[in-house]
Amino acid sequence: MWARLVLVAAGAVTALFLSRDADNFGVVEGMVGIALVAAVVVALALLRRRR
């Protein structure tokens, strides 16, 4: 479930910068998805560190 949400968000962000019918859309979508997961992990780590 979470993976699908991340990929939907990554697809939306990638579509802002790249055409959906581009040859490398899937690769860029995967990279954006990994970046989104990393951003969430960093945000959670920083929030827990503040407490």
C-alpha positions as CSV (number, residue, x, y, z in Angstrom):
1,M,0.0,0.0,0.0
2,W,2.7,2.5,1.0
3,A,4.8,1.6,-2.1
4,R,1.9,2.4,-4.4
5,L,1.3,5.8,-2.7
6,V,5.0,6.6,-3.1
7,L,4.9,5.6,-6.7
8,V,1.8,7.6,-7.4
9,A,3.4,10.7,-5.8
10,A,6.6,10.1,-7.7
11,G,4.7,9.7,-11.0
12,A,3.0,13.0,-10.4
13,V,6.2,14.8,-9.6
14,T,8.0,13.3,-12.5
15,A,5.2,14.2,-14.9
16,L,5.8,17.8,-14.0
17,F,9.3,17.7,-15.5
18,L,9.1,14.8,-18.0
19,S,6.6,13.6,-20.6
20,R,4.9,10.3,-19.6
21,D,5.7,8.7,-22.9
22,A,9.4,9.4,-22.6
23,D,11.6,6.3,-22.8
24,N,13.2,6.9,-19.4
25,F,10.1,7.9,-17.5
26,G,10.1,4.7,-15.4
27,V,13.7,5.1,-14.4
28,V,13.2,8.8,-13.4
29,E,10.0,7.9,-11.5
30,G,11.9,5.3,-9.6
31,M,14.7,7.8,-8.7
32,V,12.1,10.3,-7.6
33,G,10.4,7.6,-5.5
34,I,13.6,6.8,-3.7
35,A,14.2,10.5,-3.1
36,L,10.7,10.8,-1.6
37,V,11.3,7.9,0.7
38,A,14.7,9.3,1.8
39,A,13.1,12.7,2.4
40,V,10.4,11.2,4.7
41,V,13.0,9.2,6.6
42,V,15.2,12.3,7.1
43,A,12.1,14.3,8.2
44,L,11.1,11.7,10.7
45,A,14.6,11.4,12.1
46,L,14.8,15.2,12.5
47,L,11.4,15.3,14.2
48,R,12.4,12.6,16.7
49,R,15.7,14.3,17.4
50,R,14.0,17.5,18.4
51,R,12.2,15.8,21.3
